[in-house]
Amino acid sequence: MKKILLGSVLALNVFSICLQEAAAQATLKAPTASPDATLIQNFGESDITITYGRPSARGRKIFGQLIPFDSLWRTGANDCTALALRETVIIGGKKIPVGKYSLFSIPAQEEWTIILNRDATLHGAFGYDPQVDIHRFKVKPEKSERFYETFTIEIGDFNAKGEASLNLLWENTLVKIPLQTIADFNNMAEIQKRLMDKEEKNSELLFLAARYYHATKRDLQQAKDWVEAAEKLDGKTFVIPNLAQKIYADLKDYPAALAAAKRALALAEKEKMSSEITALNKRIAELQKLADAAKN
């Protein structure tokens, strides 16, 4: 009987030791409540990189309760949300130079304050110093099209003017932070300075400005004036009347578009531009139909 008991005790001790060794080796990890994320978005001539924590609602009321109104928020979870720029970007109407910044916000019912701060090393908002803010501006919150269980940052709403928006989405709230490429800002400044202020008479500059206004869907009447001025100065360059026919067509002046297309065709034929000749013959047929329909 003693041998049986001794054997049972020994077996129990061996099992206990094995269990302890297995427990020491095992690592049981719970799912992360607010997983980190990195967003890399091409914008302008380089990328914007955003790193942030993504908390979830989990049945809680977010803005006004979990995230109090009129209080500083890290705009995410875990460490402060960080935004890295590899070229100057216009954010909220201000040029923000190359660098890494923390992104904070102060939510409110009617208007949010967006903050860019030079210190991107903080854990949450601990140690935040308003003295090193680089930019503060206001944006109005909107209602999102759907419910967002998990806090999301995305960049979208791109347009031909080099504009976009950095969107903050959580619960039923959408906050859009306006972005603009520096290239568009510089182009518009150059056009303002040379064509509007100095009124330079340069066919190439006039053509480029007209093409830029047309491509970015700006003032087509102004684009028309510039392309007409360019053609008066240089009537032998194919691209000028070819652009003119596109601008006239967008303005629904089909007779003028048809005439410009024919001028472009004549120059293309002179230079033996086979693909342009084919495209313009097709275009002229389309414009003729539109001009005829406009008469009726």
C-alpha positions in Angstrom: 0.0 0.0 0.0 2.9 2.3 0.9 4.5 1.6 -2.5 1.2 2.6 -4.3 0.9 5.8 -2.3 4.6 6.7 -2.9 4.1 6.0 -6.6 1.0 8.3 -6.7 2.9 11.1 -5.0 5.9 10.8 -7.3 3.6 10.8 -10.4 1.7 13.9 -9.0 5.0 15.7 -8.4 6.3 14.9 -12.0 2.9 16.2 -13.4 3.2 19.4 -11.3 6.7 20.0 -12.5 5.7 19.4 -16.2 2.8 21.8 -15.8 5.0 24.5 -14.3 7.5 24.1 -17.1 4.7 24.3 -19.7 3.3 27.4 -18.0 6.7 29.0 -18.0 7.1 28.4 -21.8 3.5 29.4 -22.8 2.7 33.0 -23.7 -1.0 33.8 -23.9 -1.5 37.2 -25.5 -4.9 39.0 -25.4 -5.9 40.9 -28.5 -4.7 44.5 -28.6 -7.6 46.8 -27.7 -6.2 49.6 -29.8 -3.9 48.2 -32.5 -1.3 50.5 -34.1 -1.6 51.4 -37.7 0.5 53.1 -40.4 -1.0 55.0 -43.3 1.3 55.8 -46.3 -0.3 58.0 -49.0 1.4 59.4 -52.0 0.6 63.1 -52.2 2.3 65.7 -54.5 5.8 64.6 -55.3 6.3 62.3 -52.2 4.4 60.6 -49.4 2.5 61.5 -46.2 3.0 58.9 -43.4 0.6 58.7 -40.4 1.1 56.4 -37.5 -1.7 56.1 -34.9 -3.5 53.8 -32.5 -7.0 52.6 -33.4 -9.4 52.4 -30.5 -12.9 50.9 -30.9 -16.2 52.0 -29.6 -17.3 48.7 -28.0 -20.7 50.0 -27.2 -19.6 53.3 -25.7 -20.6 56.8 -26.6 -17.5 58.4 -28.0 -17.5 62.1 -28.5 -18.9 64.1 -25.6 -18.4 61.1 -23.2 -15.4 58.8 -23.7 -13.7 61.7 -25.6 -14.8 64.8 -23.7 -15.7 67.9 -25.7 -13.4 70.9 -25.3 -10.5 68.8 -24.1 -7.2 67.9 -25.8 -7.2 64.5 -27.5 -4.3 62.5 -28.9 -6.5 61.8 -31.9 -6.1 58.1 -31.6 -4.7 55.8 -28.9 -1.4 54.7 -27.3 1.4 57.1 -28.4 0.6 60.5 -29.9 -0.6 60.3 -33.5 2.4 61.3 -35.7 2.4 62.8 -39.2 5.6 62.7 -41.3 6.1 64.9 -44.4 8.8 64.4 -47.0 8.0 67.6 -48.7 6.2 70.8 -47.8 2.4 70.4 -47.7 -0.3 73.0 -47.1 -2.4 71.8 -44.2 -5.3 73.9 -43.0 -4.2 76.8 -45.2 -0.6 76.9 -43.9 2.7 75.7 -45.4 4.0 72.9 -43.2 7.7 72.1 -44.0 9.3 68.7 -44.2 9.4 67.0 -40.8 7.5 64.8 -38.3 4.7 66.3 -36.2 2.2 65.1 -33.6 -1.5 65.6 -34.5 -3.8 66.6 -31.7 -7.3 67.8 -31.7 -9.9 69.5 -29.4 -13.3 68.0 -30.3 -16.4 70.1 -29.8 -20.0 69.8 -31.0 -19.9 72.7 -33.5 -16.2 73.0 -34.3 -13.0 71.1 -33.8 -9.5 72.6 -33.2 -6.8 70.8 -35.1 -3.3 71.1 -33.8 0.1 70.2 -35.3 2.9 70.1 -32.7 6.6 69.8 -33.2 7.0 67.1 -30.6 6.2 63.7 -32.1 7.7 61.6 -29.2 4.9 61.9 -26.7 2.9 59.0 -25.2 -0.6 60.2 -25.7 -1.0 63.9 -24.7 1.3 63.6 -21.7 3.9 66.3 -21.8 2.1 68.2 -24.6 3.5 71.8 -24.8 1.4 74.3 -26.7 4.5 76.5 -27.0 5.8 74.1 -29.7 2.6 74.1 -31.8 3.3 74.8 -35.4 -0.3 75.3 -36.5 -3.8 75.5 -35.0 -7.0 75.9 -37.1 -10.7 75.1 -36.9 -12.8 72.6 -38.9 -16.4 71.7 -38.7 -17.4 68.1 -37.9 -19.8 66.3 -40.3 -21.9 63.2 -40.0 -20.3 60.1 -41.6 -22.2 58.0 -44.1 -21.9 55.0 -41.9 -21.0 54.0 -38.4 -17.2 53.5 -37.7 -16.7 51.0 -34.9 -12.9 51.6 -35.0 -11.2 55.0 -35.2 -9.9 55.5 -38.8 -7.7 58.0 -40.5 -7.7 58.2 -44.3 -6.7 60.6 -47.0 -9.1 61.0 -49.8 -11.2 63.5 -51.9 -8.3 64.1 -54.3 -8.9 66.6 -57.1 -7.1 68.0 -60.1 -6.1 71.1 -58.2 -3.8 69.1 -55.9 -6.2 69.2 -53.0 -7.3 66.4 -50.7 -8.6 65.9 -47.2 -7.2 64.0 -44.2 -10.3 62.4 -42.7 -10.8 61.5 -39.1 -13.7 58.9 -38.8 -15.1 57.4 -35.6 -18.6 56.6 -34.5 -20.9 58.7 -36.8 -18.4 61.6 -36.9 -16.3 62.7 -39.9 -13.8 65.5 -39.6 -12.0 66.7 -42.8 -8.6 68.4 -42.6 -7.8 70.2 -45.9 -4.6 69.4 -47.6 -3.0 71.0 -50.7 0.2 70.2 -52.6 2.8 72.9 -52.6 3.1 72.5 -56.4 -0.4 73.9 -57.0 0.3 76.7 -54.5 3.5 77.6 -56.3 1.9 77.4 -59.8 -0.9 79.7 -58.8 1.5 82.2 -57.2 3.6 82.2 -60.4 0.5 82.8 -62.6 -0.6 85.6 -60.3 2.8 87.3 -60.3 3.7 87.0 -64.0 0.3 87.1 -65.8 -2.0 89.0 -63.6 0.3 91.4 -61.9 3.0 92.0 -64.5 0.8 91.0 -67.5 3.7 89.4 -69.3 3.2 88.8 -73.1 4.8 85.4 -73.5 3.1 82.8 -75.7 4.6 79.8 -73.8 3.6 81.2 -70.4 0.1 82.1 -71.6 -0.3 78.6 -73.0 0.9 76.9 -69.9 -1.4 79.0 -67.7 -4.4 78.3 -69.9 -3.6 74.5 -69.9 -3.2 74.5 -66.1 -6.5 76.3 -65.5 -8.2 73.9 -67.9 -6.6 70.8 -66.3 -7.4 71.9 -62.8 -11.0 72.9 -63.7 -10.6 76.6 -62.8 -11.9 79.7 -64.6 -12.4 78.5 -68.2 -13.2 82.0 -69.4 -9.7 83.1 -68.2 -8.2 80.0 -69.8 -9.8 81.0 -73.0 -8.5 84.5 -72.9 -5.0 83.2 -72.3 -5.0 80.6 -75.0 -6.3 83.2 -77.5 -3.5 85.6 -76.5 -1.0 82.8 -76.9 -2.2 81.9 -80.4 -2.0 85.6 -81.4 1.6 85.6 -80.4 2.4 82.2 -81.9 0.2 80.8 -84.6 2.5 78.0 -85.7 2.6 75.8 -82.6 0.2 72.8 -82.8 -0.5 72.5 -79.1 -2.0 76.0 -78.8 -5.1 75.7 -81.1 -5.4 72.0 -80.0 -5.9 73.3 -76.4 -8.1 76.1 -77.6 -10.6 73.6 -79.2 -10.9 71.7 -75.9 -11.5 74.9 -73.9 -14.1 76.2 -76.4 -15.9 72.8 -76.3 -16.0 72.9 -72.5 -17.5 76.4 -72.7 -20.0 74.9 -75.3 -18.8 77.3 -78.0 -18.8 74.6 -80.6 -18.3 76.8 -83.7 -15.2 78.3 -82.1 -14.0 74.8 -81.0 -14.5 73.5 -84.6 -12.5 76.3 -86.1 -9.7 75.8 -83.6 -9.6 72.1 -84.3 -9.3 72.7 -88.0 -6.4 75.1 -87.3 -4.7 72.4 -85.2 -5.3 69.9 -87.9 -3.6 72.0 -90.5 -0.5 72.4 -88.3 -0.5 68.6 -87.6 -0.7 67.8 -91.3 2.2 70.2 -92.0 4.3 68.5 -89.4 3.1 65.0 -90.5 1.8 64.1 -87.0 -0.1 61.0 -88.0 -1.7 60.1 -84.7 -2.8 63.7 -84.0 -4.2 63.9 -87.5 -6.3 60.8 -86.9 -7.5 62.0 -83.5 -8.4 65.5 -84.8 -10.3 64.2 -87.8 -12.5 62.2 -85.4 -12.7 65.2 -83.1 -13.8 67.5 -85.9 -16.6 65.2 -86.9 -17.8 65.2 -83.3 -17.6 69.0 -83.0 -19.5 69.4 -86.3 -22.4 67.4 -84.9 -22.4 69.4 -81.7 -22.3 72.7 -83.7 -25.1 71.6 -86.0 -27.2 70.5 -83.0 -26.7 73.8 -81.3 -28.1 75.6 -84.3 -31.4 73.7 -84.1 
